[in-house]
Amino acid sequence: MFRRVLNLLKYLGGSMNLSEGNIHGKYCVISMDLAFQTQRRLQALGMTLDTEIEILHKKHNGTLAINLRGTRFALGKDISEHIEVLPCQKK
């Protein structure tokens, strides 16, 4: 069921890659299409489904600085392109 909803959102254009996000934008993780070890490492650092991420800085080469659960991380373009997100609704 969850997978069907994700596919529908992608089809309707509601989701995007994290690398496409805007600076100071807040996004919720909906899927990660990464190598097993990379995905497990990000999950161990706290990046799980429905986690809120804020983009703090973007470099021209595609590297992102993000705020994840109060901690600042840097992600390369090769990783951020494979993290599917939706803009978070204000709570």
Buried (B, 14 or more C-beta within 10 A) or exposed (E): EEEEEBEEBBEEEEBBBBBEBEEEBBBBBBBBEBEEEEBEEBEEEEBEEEBBBBBBEBEEEBBBBBBBEEEEBEBEBEBBBBBBBBBBEEE
